[in-house]
Amino acid sequence: MIQIRPISDLRNKFTELEKIVKEGEPVYLTKNGYGSMVVMSLETFADLTNDIEMKLDEADKQAALDDTRYSHDDVFEQLRRRVNGK
């Protein structure tokens, strides 16, 4: 179940929130009724970011092997062509 709590719970009910995030569930915190931040366990955060970091490391290795470089204009033009089917 999604946990949405006021940010004051971070101070007042830390132990309760800690138990929720240790179970692998994020807690969404609000401030004045609006979303403010998400609290999650280090393990959950690592699960979310490990694949990205691995892909970035892989891209760095490929870049080191190839001298070809593209400007952001070139990259976005290629993306526009793919999206627009040209």
C-alpha positions as a Markdown table, in Angstrom:
| # | Residue | x | y | z |
|---|---|---|---|---|
| 1 | Met | 0.0 | 0.0 | 0.0 |
| 2 | Ile | 1.3 | 3.5 | -0.9 |
| 3 | Gln | 2.5 | 5.4 | 2.2 |
| 4 | Ile | 1.9 | 9.1 | 2.0 |
| 5 | Arg | 2.7 | 11.0 | 5.2 |
| 6 | Pro | 3.2 | 14.6 | 6.3 |
| 7 | Ile | 6.9 | 15.6 | 6.5 |
| 8 | Ser | 6.5 | 16.1 | 10.3 |
| 9 | Asp | 6.2 | 12.3 | 10.5 |
| 10 | Leu | 9.9 | 12.1 | 9.6 |
| 11 | Arg | 10.7 | 13.8 | 13.0 |
| 12 | Asn | 7.8 | 12.5 | 15.0 |
| 13 | Lys | 7.4 | 9.0 | 13.8 |
| 14 | Phe | 10.8 | 8.1 | 12.5 |
| 15 | Thr | 10.9 | 4.6 | 13.9 |
| 16 | Glu | 7.6 | 3.8 | 12.2 |
| 17 | Leu | 8.8 | 5.2 | 8.8 |
| 18 | Glu | 12.1 | 3.4 | 9.2 |
| 19 | Lys | 10.2 | 0.1 | 9.6 |
| 20 | Ile | 8.2 | 0.7 | 6.4 |
| 21 | Val | 11.3 | 1.6 | 4.3 |
| 22 | Lys | 13.2 | -1.4 | 5.7 |
| 23 | Glu | 10.4 | -3.6 | 4.3 |
| 24 | Gly | 11.2 | -2.2 | 0.9 |
| 25 | Glu | 8.3 | 0.3 | 0.6 |
| 26 | Pro | 9.0 | 4.0 | -0.2 |
| 27 | Val | 7.3 | 6.7 | 1.9 |
| 28 | Tyr | 6.1 | 9.8 | 0.1 |
| 29 | Leu | 6.3 | 12.9 | 2.2 |
| 30 | Thr | 4.2 | 16.0 | 1.8 |
| 31 | Lys | 4.7 | 19.5 | 3.0 |
| 32 | Asn | 1.6 | 21.7 | 3.2 |
| 33 | Gly | -0.4 | 19.1 | 1.3 |
| 34 | Tyr | 2.0 | 18.9 | -1.7 |
| 35 | Gly | 4.5 | 16.2 | -2.5 |
| 36 | Ser | 8.0 | 17.1 | -1.1 |
| 37 | Met | 10.2 | 14.0 | -1.2 |
| 38 | Val | 10.4 | 10.2 | -1.1 |
| 39 | Val | 12.2 | 8.3 | 1.6 |
| 40 | Met | 13.5 | 4.8 | 0.7 |
| 41 | Ser | 16.0 | 2.3 | 2.0 |
| 42 | Leu | 19.5 | 2.3 | 0.7 |
| 43 | Glu | 18.9 | -1.2 | -0.8 |
| 44 | Thr | 15.8 | 0.0 | -2.7 |
| 45 | Phe | 17.8 | 3.1 | -4.0 |
| 46 | Ala | 20.7 | 0.8 | -5.0 |
| 47 | Asp | 18.3 | -1.5 | -6.9 |
| 48 | Leu | 16.9 | 1.5 | -8.8 |
| 49 | Thr | 20.3 | 3.0 | -9.7 |
| 50 | Asn | 22.7 | 0.0 | -10.1 |
| 51 | Asp | 21.5 | -0.8 | -13.7 |
| 52 | Ile | 21.8 | 2.9 | -14.7 |
| 53 | Glu | 25.4 | 3.1 | -13.3 |
| 54 | Met | 26.3 | -0.2 | -15.0 |
| 55 | Lys | 25.0 | 1.2 | -18.3 |
| 56 | Leu | 26.9 | 4.5 | -17.8 |
| 57 | Asp | 30.1 | 2.6 | -17.1 |
| 58 | Glu | 29.5 | 0.5 | -20.3 |
| 59 | Ala | 29.0 | 3.8 | -22.3 |
| 60 | Asp | 32.2 | 5.3 | -20.9 |
| 61 | Lys | 34.1 | 2.2 | -22.0 |
| 62 | Gln | 32.7 | 2.3 | -25.5 |
| 63 | Ala | 33.4 | 6.0 | -25.7 |
| 64 | Ala | 37.1 | 5.4 | -24.8 |
| 65 | Leu | 37.3 | 2.9 | -27.7 |
| 66 | Asp | 35.8 | 5.2 | -30.3 |
| 67 | Asp | 36.9 | 8.7 | -31.2 |
| 68 | Thr | 33.5 | 9.6 | -32.7 |
| 69 | Arg | 31.7 | 12.4 | -30.9 |
| 70 | Tyr | 28.3 | 13.9 | -31.6 |
| 71 | Ser | 27.0 | 17.3 | -30.7 |
| 72 | His | 23.7 | 17.5 | -28.8 |
| 73 | Asp | 22.1 | 18.9 | -32.0 |
| 74 | Asp | 23.2 | 15.8 | -33.9 |
| 75 | Val | 21.8 | 13.5 | -31.2 |
| 76 | Phe | 18.5 | 15.2 | -30.9 |
| 77 | Glu | 18.1 | 15.4 | -34.7 |
| 78 | Gln | 18.6 | 11.6 | -34.9 |
| 79 | Leu | 16.0 | 11.1 | -32.1 |
| 80 | Arg | 13.5 | 13.4 | -33.8 |
| 81 | Arg | 13.9 | 11.4 | -37.0 |
| 82 | Arg | 13.3 | 8.1 | -35.2 |
| 83 | Val | 10.3 | 9.5 | -33.3 |
| 84 | Asn | 8.7 | 11.0 | -36.4 |
| 85 | Gly | 9.4 | 7.9 | -38.5 |
| 86 | Lys | 11.7 | 9.5 | -41.0 |
